Every structure is written in C-alpha cells, then in structure tokens.
Amino acid sequence: MTLPSDFGGDALGARLKELLTPGALAETTAERETLVKAAYMDWRREVVLRTDGSSHTRFTVGHPGAVAILAIDAADESTVTSESPIIFVRQFRTATGRLLLEIPAGTLDTVDGQREEAAAAAARELEEETGLVAFRWRHLRSFYTAPGFTDEWMELHLALSLRPAGEERRTPDHDEALEAVRLTVAEAAEAVQRGAIVDAKSLIAISLAEGLALPGRP
C-alpha cells in the first residue's frame, strides 16, 4: 500500500513528507520466496538490501486487506452522544487463546481474481456478523494492523442509521461463532481503561467514537 504523498501544503505537511521519505533507511527486496500459500495469505521469505550494501532476511505474510466497522446506533453523526450504543461482537480468537470484544471486521473476498471493494465488504461484514444494515456510511481511517510482519491494510468505516437485515440476512461463515452485543460510547471507553477491550482496531474505533460524541464538535 502506497502512502499518500500530500500531507498538506503547510510546514507540518512538509515535515511529515520528509519524515516518511526513506532515504538511508530504504530497503529493496532482492529475493522473494513463497514458503506457504494457504487460504488467502502468503507466508514469504524476503531478502532485502539496505543502502549501505548489507542484506537481511525478513519473513512476512501477504494479506489481501480487510475492513472494520464502527457501527453506532444513531440516526446520523450529529446525534451521536456518549450514550449512543456501539455494536461489538464477542468472538473466541484461537491465536490469543481468549475471547475478545471487537468491532465487526473481516477480510476482503477475492472472486475470479478480483478483490472486493472495501465499502461493499464493510456492508457485507456488518450484516453477516451483526444482522444489521446501515443506511449512512463514511470512511474513517486506513491503517496497517501489524506492520512488523504483515502488509494487511485495514479500512475502517463508520456505519449509522442501523436497521435489522431481515429474515434473508447474510450469516457468518460456517467456522465463525459470534455474538453481537452493545456498549455505549462511554461504556466502551471505560472498558478500554479497564483492559477489557484490547483489540487494536477497536481501540482506534472507540477513540474516534469519543470524538464524534464530544459536545459542540464541528
């Protein structure tokens, strides 16, 4: 994923562009070998060259990208308050060995070699995991989930004006066991402080939800 080149025409924008220009820290991939290709991910060994002429081996995971949804039960952004409910899912995560409380999320599907659009994936995942559809959407942020080992790029979307999807709703994948629950913006923020929510994408989403709920915000 290529970073945007324009961070604003002011002094801070110029400074940010300078800070994100690799210069002597640049690495070039000289070799790439796929060790394992399973499901939608590639486990790779990469040999990289630094500007000082040294070479190093990295092990990375290629990922098609993902979406996450900050679903708030409010008519629109102007009506979001600290008492507005956020939709979370309870899900046992094998890699962590524990149940986590997270916002809905999922991987972009690939059909006939074409990767799913993030906006369509967000709507699909919201319906599958919560049984809800949203009539107001806005893209909030994009970020790497774990850049130390994977190129997974996540698109976070805001979903508002929620309604039940109905009897013909899309359901979770056969290997997923989920339960949708609600916490108000204030409760979610307190859950973060108490260490009950420890999932990175959810921490980002809750921080943004707190901003939306601020009185007198623009």
C-alpha positions as CSV (number, residue, x, y, z in Angstrom):
1,M,0.0,0.0,0.0
2,T,1.5,3.3,-1.1
3,L,1.3,6.2,1.4
4,P,-0.3,9.4,0.2
5,S,2.3,12.0,-1.0
6,D,0.4,15.1,0.1
7,F,0.1,15.7,3.8
8,G,-0.9,19.3,3.4
9,G,0.7,22.4,2.0
10,D,1.8,23.8,5.3
11,A,5.0,23.4,7.3
12,L,3.7,20.3,9.1
13,G,2.8,18.7,5.8
14,A,6.3,19.3,4.5
15,R,7.8,17.9,7.7
16,L,5.6,14.8,7.6
17,K,6.7,14.1,4.0
18,E,10.3,14.5,5.0
19,L,9.9,12.1,7.9
20,L,8.2,9.5,5.6
21,T,10.9,9.6,2.9
22,P,13.1,6.5,3.5
23,G,16.4,8.0,2.4
24,A,19.2,6.0,4.0
25,L,16.6,3.7,5.7
26,A,15.3,2.4,2.4
27,E,15.2,-1.3,1.8
28,T,14.9,-3.0,-1.6
29,T,13.6,-6.6,-2.0
30,A,16.2,-8.6,-3.9
31,E,14.6,-12.0,-3.4
32,R,11.1,-13.2,-2.5
33,E,10.1,-16.8,-2.0
34,T,6.6,-18.0,-1.1
35,L,7.1,-20.6,1.7
36,V,3.4,-21.4,2.3
37,K,0.3,-20.3,0.4
38,A,-2.8,-21.1,2.5
39,A,-6.4,-19.7,2.4
40,Y,-6.0,-16.0,1.5
41,M,-2.5,-15.4,2.9
42,D,1.1,-16.0,1.7
43,W,4.0,-16.7,4.1
44,R,7.1,-15.4,2.4
45,R,10.9,-15.2,2.9
46,E,12.3,-12.0,1.6
47,V,16.0,-10.9,1.2
48,V,16.3,-7.1,1.4
49,L,19.2,-4.9,0.5
50,R,19.9,-1.7,2.5
51,T,21.6,1.4,1.2
52,D,24.8,0.5,3.0
53,G,25.1,-2.7,0.9
54,S,24.1,-5.1,3.6
55,S,21.5,-7.7,3.1
56,H,19.0,-9.2,5.6
57,T,16.3,-11.9,5.6
58,R,12.7,-11.0,6.5
59,F,9.7,-13.3,7.0
60,T,6.4,-11.7,6.0
61,V,2.8,-12.5,5.5
62,G,1.0,-11.2,2.4
63,H,-2.7,-10.3,3.0
64,P,-5.4,-9.1,0.6
65,G,-6.7,-6.4,3.0
66,A,-9.5,-6.1,5.5
67,V,-12.3,-3.8,6.7
68,A,-13.6,-2.9,10.1
69,I,-16.9,-1.2,11.0
70,L,-17.6,1.3,13.7
71,A,-21.4,0.8,13.9
72,I,-23.2,3.3,16.1
73,D,-26.9,3.1,16.7
74,A,-27.6,6.8,15.9
75,A,-29.5,8.4,13.0
76,D,-26.5,10.4,11.8
77,E,-23.3,11.9,13.1
78,S,-24.9,15.0,14.6
79,T,-26.9,12.7,17.0
80,V,-24.0,10.7,18.3
81,T,-23.6,11.1,22.1
82,S,-21.7,9.3,24.8
83,E,-24.8,7.3,25.4
84,S,-25.1,6.1,21.8
85,P,-24.6,2.3,21.5
86,I,-21.7,0.8,19.6
87,I,-22.2,-2.6,18.1
88,F,-19.5,-5.1,19.1
89,V,-19.0,-8.9,18.6
90,R,-17.9,-11.4,21.1
91,Q,-15.6,-13.9,19.5
92,F,-13.1,-16.5,20.7
93,R,-9.7,-15.9,19.0
94,T,-7.6,-19.0,18.7
95,A,-4.3,-17.1,18.2
96,T,-4.8,-15.4,21.6
97,G,-6.4,-18.2,23.4
98,R,-9.2,-16.0,24.7
99,L,-12.5,-14.4,23.9
100,L,-12.2,-10.8,22.6
101,L,-14.7,-8.0,22.4
102,E,-14.2,-6.4,19.0
103,I,-15.9,-4.2,16.4
104,P,-17.2,-6.2,13.3
105,A,-14.5,-6.8,10.8
106,G,-13.4,-9.2,8.0
107,T,-11.1,-9.9,5.1
108,L,-11.7,-8.7,1.6
109,D,-13.0,-11.5,-0.6
110,T,-11.4,-12.3,-4.0
111,V,-13.7,-13.7,-6.7
112,D,-12.3,-14.6,-10.1
113,G,-9.1,-12.8,-9.4
114,Q,-10.9,-9.5,-8.5
115,R,-10.6,-8.1,-5.0
116,E,-13.8,-7.0,-3.3
117,E,-14.3,-3.2,-2.9
118,A,-13.8,-2.1,0.8
119,A,-17.2,-0.4,1.0
120,A,-19.0,-3.5,-0.2
121,A,-17.0,-5.7,2.2
122,A,-17.9,-3.4,5.1
123,A,-21.6,-3.7,4.4
124,R,-21.3,-7.4,4.0
125,E,-19.4,-8.0,7.2
126,L,-21.7,-5.8,9.2
127,E,-24.7,-7.8,8.0
128,E,-23.0,-11.2,8.4
129,E,-21.7,-10.6,11.9
130,T,-24.5,-8.5,13.5
131,G,-27.6,-9.0,11.4
132,L,-27.8,-5.2,10.7
133,V,-27.6,-3.0,7.7
134,A,-26.7,0.7,7.7
135,F,-28.1,3.5,5.6
136,R,-25.4,6.0,6.3
137,W,-21.7,5.2,5.7
138,R,-18.4,7.1,5.9
139,H,-14.8,6.0,5.5
140,L,-12.9,7.0,8.7
141,R,-9.3,5.8,8.6
142,S,-6.9,3.3,6.9
143,F,-4.0,1.7,8.7
144,Y,-1.7,-1.3,8.9
145,T,-2.7,-3.8,11.5
146,A,0.7,-5.4,12.3
147,P,3.4,-3.9,10.0
148,G,6.2,-5.9,11.8
149,F,5.2,-9.0,9.8
150,T,2.2,-8.4,7.5
151,D,1.1,-6.0,4.9
152,E,-2.5,-6.2,5.9
153,W,-4.2,-2.8,5.2
154,M,-7.4,-2.2,7.1
155,E,-10.2,0.3,6.1
156,L,-12.3,1.5,9.0
157,H,-15.8,2.6,8.1
158,L,-18.5,4.4,10.2
159,A,-22.0,2.9,9.9
160,L,-25.1,4.8,11.1
161,S,-28.9,4.6,10.8
162,L,-28.9,0.9,11.6
163,R,-31.8,-1.5,10.8
164,P,-32.3,-5.2,11.1
165,A,-31.4,-7.0,7.9
166,G,-34.5,-9.2,7.9
167,E,-35.0,-13.0,7.6
168,E,-32.9,-13.3,4.4
169,R,-29.9,-11.8,6.1
170,R,-26.4,-12.9,5.3
171,T,-24.9,-15.0,8.1
172,P,-21.4,-15.6,9.4
173,D,-19.1,-18.1,7.7
174,H,-19.5,-21.7,8.8
175,D,-16.4,-21.6,11.0
176,E,-17.3,-18.4,12.8
177,A,-19.1,-18.3,16.2
178,L,-20.1,-14.7,17.0
179,E,-22.4,-12.9,19.4
180,A,-23.4,-9.2,18.8
181,V,-23.5,-7.0,21.9
182,R,-23.9,-3.3,22.6
183,L,-21.9,-0.9,24.7
184,T,-22.4,2.9,24.8
185,V,-19.6,5.1,23.7
186,A,-18.9,5.9,27.3
187,E,-19.0,2.3,28.4
188,A,-16.7,1.3,25.6
189,A,-14.2,4.0,26.6
190,E,-14.3,2.8,30.2
191,A,-13.9,-0.8,29.0
192,V,-10.7,0.3,27.3
193,Q,-9.4,1.9,30.5
194,R,-10.2,-1.3,32.5
195,G,-8.4,-3.5,30.0
196,A,-11.5,-5.3,28.8
197,I,-11.1,-4.3,25.1
198,V,-7.5,-5.0,23.8
199,D,-8.1,-5.3,20.1
200,A,-6.2,-2.6,18.2
201,K,-8.8,-1.8,15.5
202,S,-11.4,-1.5,18.3
203,L,-9.2,0.9,20.3
204,I,-8.9,3.1,17.2
205,A,-12.6,3.0,16.6
206,I,-13.6,3.8,20.2
207,S,-11.2,6.8,20.2
208,L,-12.9,8.1,17.0
209,A,-16.3,7.4,18.5
210,E,-15.4,9.5,21.6
211,G,-14.5,12.4,19.2
212,L,-17.9,12.1,17.4
213,A,-19.7,12.2,20.8
214,L,-17.9,15.4,22.0
215,P,-20.4,18.2,22.7
216,G,-20.1,21.1,20.3
217,R,-17.9,19.3,17.8
218,P,-18.0,20.6,14.3
